[in-house]
């Protein structure tokens, strides 16, 4: 792997390596290890989701700074404004932090459902923008009218002509009610690229065609609602990896905006470019996911819209963005302890050599003892050949299980040492890493905490939080604790993860998964009934020391079952009665078991680690 797990590629200087740990690059730069150990000393076990509100503020500030710089550089007359799309992360701790750190920016929220709209109405300061996207019924549109009457700066983006007809109907039913602003989402031919490209383009499920745009304009004019039409909206896909599709989309959307404006949409004043601003998840130079900077993104948006406005002789519109991934991803880090290394049997101490061993086993042992750089490749080939012969001998009954075990261990050791000695990056050695990869059992659920990995194979940066002064040599795959073979991050020859060879019985080893703050929480599922990890916000006092706030313990077992419509009272009573009525259990033991049962039912269902002492 790239030195230091590619931290120079994905971390954006938010995290740094100091001595042997990875640290938060803020205030006194505490280590993630110290933060994790402090939480565990307080009794919080299992995986931990750490939130860093200062990183939310950094992203919002960076977004506004770059767009305002571009406006000034190009003498752009329109304003810049942004909203956060709630679908990216609706968790209360995140939204509360978002509101707190964004007060000075008039930053708004975007809602795509009734429940999200309620969050937006209750968590957006009056005057800050609210945009409402997605499919809507009459009730949701009526809520938008209600929000406008409360004084909210709210815009309904219509996705189809039926929604516009419903807006007109709600207005006709109460002509005294304040009408929200209206936006029209346009269905562009242009689309992004990558996993999420289908959320934009002409085959997208959202937006109006050119013909529908004209019909919508006529409908607004006929019902005297052109004064409410003030935004054109488009979106070409999440995690936009290249800048060129955006340029094409901007030209298309900009010309549609200008034509509507010149047609008579006199109140039209804003272009909403949607989301799509990408996050760099790559840990390797050859695996980088984006080919542009935020500065280039802002420059292209401002310059192209300015050119279209000039060519079409219209005023420069306000520019809106709905970039959620860019704002939220970096603020959350998942910390998960390693529970077990599954290939530790392949160690020299596990050998069961006999006084007299089969010739091929003896030769493998000699190869292992005599292995050096000069002979590494030759001995490696001999070992692989011997292994095939020994497996055949075992199938024929000529060697026993101990001989086979010894052969497997010795070949594993020879491969591992040969790779370290040669380290020439040859395809042969890269492929052999699959034979010696270590399987790390990690105390988390990929289905709950890394939904986009198991669903879409989206990579997330991962690394140990300490021992960074020691070279990691184990090619590694990660297993989660669910009863599902898809709960695995397999070893990838093109982007290999190397971890340390640790003795889990005597020390703890933690892995950190970064950039998990966007989508992963809200998409996570209770597969095997593993719940959302314990979460906590990490803030800093005036002296620069870290402190914890908004700590929410993971749901306990009974709470998770209650979410699945089981009755807590029934479960408790049933288990209690089964213990009390068990004839094989003594009265004293029953009391002990009832106490244990109470503890187990009121703890979260992640696994517990026990470190040996003495």
Secondary structure, DSSP 8 states (H G I E B T S, - for coil): --GGGGHHHHSTTSEEEETTEEEESSTT--BHHHHHHHHHHTT--S-EEEE-HHHHHHHHHHHHHHHHHHHHHTT--S-EEEEEEGGG---HHHHHHHHHHTGGGT-EEEESSHHHHHHHHHHS-TTSEEEE-S---HHHHHHHHHHHHHT-EEEEEESSHHHHHHHHHHHHH-TTS---EEEEEB--S----STTGGGSSTT-SSSB-HHHHHHHHHHHHHTT-GGGEEEEE----SSB--SHHHHHHHHHHHHHHHHHHHHT-TT--EEE--S-B-----SSGGG------HHHHHHHHHHHHHHHHHHTT----EEEE---HHHHGGGEEEEEEEEEETTTTSSGGG----SS--HHHHHHHHHHHH--GGGHHHHHHHHHHHHHHHHHHHHTTSS-HHHHHHHHHHHHHHHHHHHHHH----HHHHHHHHHH-EEEEESS-HHHH-HHHHHH-----EEESS-TTS---EEEEEE-SSS-TTSEE---GGG--EE----TTTS--EEEE-S--SSHHHH---GGG----EEEEEEE-TTS-EEEEEEE----HHHHHHHTT--HHHHHHHHHHHHHT-TTS-HHHHHHHHHHHHHHHTS-SS--------
